[in-house]
Amino acid sequence: MKTVPGTRMAGNIILAINTAALFMHILIVLNILPYGFVWGGRLKSQEDFIIFELISILVQTAFILIVAMKLGYFLKGRFKKTVNVGLWTMFGIMALNSAGNAASNSDLEKLLMTPLTILLALLVLRLAIEKESGKTNG
């Protein structure tokens, strides 16, 4: 029984989760969703929330591009070292984000985002340890 997802499956799951997160952050900037449950519930002003949400949108976009490049969806086989550095950076960010979510003031962030960021960290680790960019087993 195979218990570790292949790189294609891991990458596609990461892309789906990060695309959903990107749309969530866009909806927050558009004031369709409240910003109180993100950033640990610590944002106090409209200016803070705009700055932090724009950072989130940029980071989510970078994550999506790095994973898509690793999977060979575009620029196949190009920038291998940069993509691998990006994946290890993503892994570190997801690991730290998991700890931050666990310490959040927001119960929603604690209960929903902590397991999600742990899952993302493990999936990104799966991609990062893959030797060859573009190799998409599973």
VENZIPE-V984310 format. One record per residue. N is the residue number from 1. PHI is phi in radians with two decimals (NA if undefined). OMEGA is omega as a letter, one per 20 degrees, with the letter a starting at -180 (999 if undefined). Layout:
BEGIN
N_PHI_OMEGA + N_PHI_OMEGA
END
This chain:
BEGIN
1_NA_a + 2_-1.47_a + 3_-1.90_r + 4_-1.75_a + 5_-1.17_r + 6_-1.20_a + 7_-1.12_a + 8_-1.10_a + 9_-1.13_r + 10_-1.03_a + 11_-1.12_r + 12_-1.16_r + 13_-1.13_r + 14_-1.03_a + 15_-1.06_a + 16_-1.11_a + 17_-1.15_a + 18_-1.22_r + 19_-1.16_r + 20_-1.09_r + 21_-1.13_r + 22_-1.06_r + 23_-1.11_r + 24_-1.06_a + 25_-1.14_r + 26_-1.12_r + 27_-1.11_r + 28_-1.19_r + 29_-1.07_r + 30_-1.40_a + 31_1.08_r + 32_-1.49_r + 33_-1.95_r + 34_-1.27_a + 35_-1.60_a + 36_-1.17_a + 37_-1.70_r + 38_-1.84_a + 39_1.00_r + 40_1.19_a + 41_1.22_a + 42_-1.73_a + 43_-1.27_a + 44_-1.95_a + 45_-2.25_r + 46_-1.07_a + 47_-1.13_r + 48_-1.03_a + 49_-1.13_r + 50_-1.12_a + 51_-1.07_a + 52_-1.17_r + 53_-1.24_r + 54_-1.13_r + 55_-1.07_r + 56_-1.02_a + 57_-1.11_r + 58_-1.10_a + 59_-1.14_r + 60_-1.05_r + 61_-1.09_r + 62_-1.07_r + 63_-1.03_a + 64_-1.07_a + 65_-1.12_a + 66_-1.09_a + 67_-1.17_r + 68_-1.09_r + 69_-1.18_r + 70_-1.05_a + 71_-1.40_r + 72_1.41_r + 73_-1.24_r + 74_-2.71_a + 75_0.87_a + 76_-0.95_r + 77_1.35_a + 78_-1.74_r + 79_0.99_a + 80_-0.96_a + 81_-1.14_r + 82_-1.09_r + 83_-1.10_a + 84_-1.16_r + 85_-1.09_r + 86_-1.06_r + 87_-1.15_r + 88_-1.15_r + 89_-1.15_r + 90_-1.04_r + 91_-1.04_r + 92_-1.08_r + 93_-1.11_a + 94_-1.14_r + 95_-1.13_r + 96_-1.16_r + 97_-1.11_r + 98_-1.07_r + 99_-1.13_r + 100_-1.11_r + 101_-1.12_r + 102_-1.12_a + 103_-1.69_a + 104_-1.16_r + 105_-1.38_a + 106_-1.63_r + 107_-1.08_r + 108_-1.08_r + 109_-1.14_r + 110_-1.09_a + 111_-1.37_a + 112_-1.71_a + 113_-1.40_r + 114_-1.05_r + 115_-1.12_a + 116_-1.15_r + 117_-1.26_r + 118_-1.13_r + 119_-1.02_r + 120_-1.06_r + 121_-1.04_a + 122_-1.16_r + 123_-1.18_r + 124_-1.14_r + 125_-1.02_r + 126_-1.01_r + 127_-1.24_a + 128_-1.15_a + 129_-1.43_r + 130_-1.14_a + 131_-1.17_a + 132_-1.94_r + 133_-1.07_a + 134_1.63_r + 135_-1.27_a + 136_-2.30_r + 137_-1.25_r + 138_1.33_999
END
